Amino acid sequence: MSAGTLPSFDPRDPLGLDDLLDPEDLAVRDTMRQWAADRVLPHVADWFERGEVPGIRELARELGSLGALGMSLTGYGCAGAGPIQYGLACLELEAADSGIRSLMSVQGSLSMYAIHRFGSEEQKQRWLPRMASGEVIGCFGLTEPDHGSDPAGMRTYAKRDGSDWVLTGRKMWITNGSVAGVAVVWARTDEGIRGFIVPTDAPGFSAPDIKHKWSLRASVTSELVLDEVRLPADAVLPEVTGLRGPLSCLGHARYGIIWGSMGAARSAFEAALDYARHREQFGRPIGGFQLTQAKLADMALELHKGILLAHHLGRRMAAGRLRPEQVSFGKLNNVREAIEICRTSRTILGANGISLEYPVMRHATNLESVLTYEGTVEMHQLVLGKALTGIDAFR
């Protein structure tokens, strides 16, 4: 490009954010986008309507072959990708469906991350390579039927019996539960809250699927039932005691949601933009009417500001400077704006907006779950409120 010549305006990248990406970032993004286009998009509306994902274990192995499982971790077969590349992978998968992004992020940012950060060397060697390849799917048991935003009140308990541990309790709303080969379960003990690696074939463990859900339907969601599950002494994660363990895992997963939610928003926005260009009313495309253009402009503003925020937080994570309050900032803003983009997109599509022929309503209903899991709106507001005022309003 000669000096003084401006690049053309790209409606799908109006701020030129691709300029922030290096060739390796672009390669990761394009690889994940193509995989989603080939393996998810042709089928996901049917999966969503049926409420099941046939061949989910095969999808996990394919993600493993792409280096997407535990991709931000190093060693043990993990890709060692940077925060921006991990974020771009989350964005592209959630642009296909939130449930597919959840499969990847629960595997890597929760289950594998817990073992990688807090496990023994033996635990890492035993589990992480097989999880990175997708041979073994993992799940993460923290939320309980009566304790979501207040994990300190959990009732699942682990007691010592000789050299063994015996776990009893229930976990709820667990992604990957019934297809997992291993569960990272957090439980109260006499020493405080501890994490346990639980093979799902252990006697007393079961994971019944949760039915009748109208969000994240292209995803496996289960209850975990632990009925005096006996584990050896070396099943406990040795490097952490207390809520710091599970909360640090959640922070890593929330970072992925900051990016992923913008993928769902992008998909809805692009569907509305294409529709507005071709749908005719009163003798011309509806994109030629002022009110429709105002909606598209407002959606583009929030979408690309959200992606820019995700980039900024990714750079802070890469520099070791990303604070939990900043993760709350990103999750609160981006998921909330993504839902609004989906709702506005639905108005542009009119009655077609509720059809699974278009992705908009599917993303909108998925995001209702993303809004509340890994920290509700209210919890993130209070995190920021405490940080801004110095006053703790949680109690």
Order of alpha helices (4+ residues) and beta strands (2+ residues): alpha-alpha-alpha-beta-beta-alpha-alpha-alpha-alpha-beta-beta-beta-beta-beta-beta-beta-alpha-beta-beta-alpha-alpha-alpha-alpha
